[in-house]
Amino acid sequence: QVQLVESGGGLVQAGGSLRLSCAASGRTAATYAMGWFRQAPGKEREFVAGLNWRGGGTYYADSMEGRFTISRDRAKNTVYLQMNSLKVEDTAVYYCVAAKGFNDVVRMLSSAYDYWGQGTQVTVSS
């Protein structure tokens, strides 16, 4: 089992920045990928960004690329999501995820990920 604990959410004005953190613990040695999803009220959960844990390669949802950056600190078993130029529509609960392995074809699907954090609220005000 892998436990994921997010932090860094909060309230920010449009145009501002936030950095989310996700600390992984437990059986982390087998982690293949980590990433972030988000879910806004009344909307489906959507993929935000992901990262290959060993190689460090990153991938993003088209609407996030350029504003969001995912990174990792392997020594701390922590993944980060730097969010810049935030918009009101970025308001959502952000979930950290981890996967034991998958075919990269499905890397943006929630079903590809085995472990989920409890979520952290990000609210962007106008």
C-alpha positions in Angstrom: 0.0 0.0 0.0 1.0 3.6 -0.6 -0.3 6.5 1.4 -0.6 9.9 -0.2 -1.0 13.1 1.7 -1.6 16.4 -0.1 -0.9 19.9 1.2 -0.7 23.4 -0.1 -4.2 24.1 -1.1 -6.0 27.3 -0.2 -7.6 30.5 -1.4 -5.8 32.7 -4.0 -6.9 35.5 -6.3 -7.0 35.0 -10.0 -3.6 35.4 -11.6 -1.9 34.2 -8.5 0.1 31.0 -7.8 0.0 28.0 -5.5 2.2 25.0 -5.0 0.7 21.7 -4.0 2.7 19.0 -2.4 2.1 15.3 -2.1 4.1 13.1 0.2 4.1 9.4 -0.4 4.8 6.8 2.2 4.5 3.0 2.5 5.5 0.7 -0.4 6.8 3.5 -2.6 9.6 1.6 -4.2 7.3 0.1 -6.8 5.8 3.4 -7.8 5.7 3.8 -11.6 4.0 7.2 -11.9 2.5 9.9 -9.8 0.2 12.8 -10.8 -2.7 15.0 -10.1 -6.3 15.0 -10.9 -8.9 17.6 -10.0 -12.7 17.7 -9.5 -14.8 20.9 -9.6 -18.3 21.0 -8.1 -20.8 19.4 -10.5 -18.1 18.3 -12.9 -16.3 15.1 -13.6 -12.8 14.4 -12.3 -10.2 15.4 -14.8 -6.5 14.7 -15.3 -4.1 17.6 -14.6 -0.5 16.4 -14.8 1.6 13.3 -14.4 5.2 12.2 -14.0 7.1 9.0 -14.5 8.6 8.4 -11.1 11.9 6.8 -12.3 12.6 8.7 -15.5 11.1 12.0 -14.6 9.2 12.4 -17.8 6.1 14.6 -17.5 2.8 14.9 -19.3 0.0 17.4 -19.0 -3.6 17.9 -19.9 -3.6 20.3 -22.8 -5.4 23.0 -20.9 -2.9 23.0 -18.1 0.4 22.9 -20.0 2.2 26.1 -19.8 0.6 27.2 -16.5 1.1 24.1 -14.3 4.4 22.3 -13.7 4.8 18.9 -12.0 8.0 17.9 -10.4 9.4 15.4 -7.9 11.9 15.0 -5.1 12.8 11.4 -5.1 14.7 11.6 -1.8 11.6 12.9 -0.1 9.1 10.8 -2.0 7.2 13.9 -2.8 5.6 15.3 -6.0 4.7 18.9 -6.5 2.3 20.8 -8.7 3.3 24.4 -9.3 0.2 26.3 -10.5 0.7 29.8 -12.0 -1.7 32.3 -13.6 -4.6 30.7 -11.8 -8.1 31.2 -13.1 -11.4 31.0 -11.4 -12.1 27.8 -13.3 -9.2 26.1 -11.7 -11.2 26.0 -8.5 -11.5 22.3 -7.5 -10.4 19.6 -5.2 -7.0 18.4 -6.3 -6.1 14.8 -5.8 -2.6 13.3 -5.8 -2.4 9.8 -7.4 0.1 7.1 -7.8 0.3 4.1 -10.0 2.1 0.7 -9.9 2.3 0.5 -13.6 0.3 1.1 -16.8 0.5 1.3 -20.5 1.2 4.9 -21.3 -1.8 5.0 -23.6 -4.0 5.2 -20.5 -1.8 7.5 -18.4 -4.4 10.3 -18.3 -7.2 8.0 -17.2 -8.2 7.8 -13.5 -8.5 4.1 -13.8 -4.7 3.9 -14.4 -3.9 5.0 -10.9 -4.0 2.7 -7.9 -3.7 5.1 -5.0 -5.4 8.4 -4.3 -4.9 11.1 -1.6 -7.7 12.6 0.3 -7.6 15.8 -1.8 -6.9 19.4 -1.1 -9.1 22.3 -1.9 -8.0 25.1 -4.3 -10.2 28.1 -4.6 -9.5 30.9 -7.0 -11.4 34.1 -6.5 -12.1 36.8 -9.1 
